């Protein structure tokens, strides 16, 4: 259960004393807000760093898996075409190069696409 501190009002209290108390309360509130903002920022940074670390680990594992699958495909295709592994490597490399080029084109198009546009008839600033 939380306890609330209620201000006692004294009918004889003057305006200068009320202004002083208001100023003190405002300072305390501003200080508490700054402290809260610092805590929220630290929490956000901590969560962001954790996310970046897990993403990097996931990407590293993914790269190792992609290399292993590439080697497997080269060996399988090479075995299918009379043990010509150079042909298997050429086929897999060409397919991966084409896929990379398509992804690159899509990424560049997404970067170039405008994010915010002004609607027709909207007021110009």
Secondary structure, DSSP 8 states (H G I E B T S, - for coil): ----------TT--HHHHHHHHHHHHHHHHHHHHHHHHHHHHHHHHHHHHHHHHHHHHHHHHHHHHHHHHHHHHHHHHHHTTT-HHHHHHHHHHHHHHHHHHHHHHHHHHHHS-S----TT----
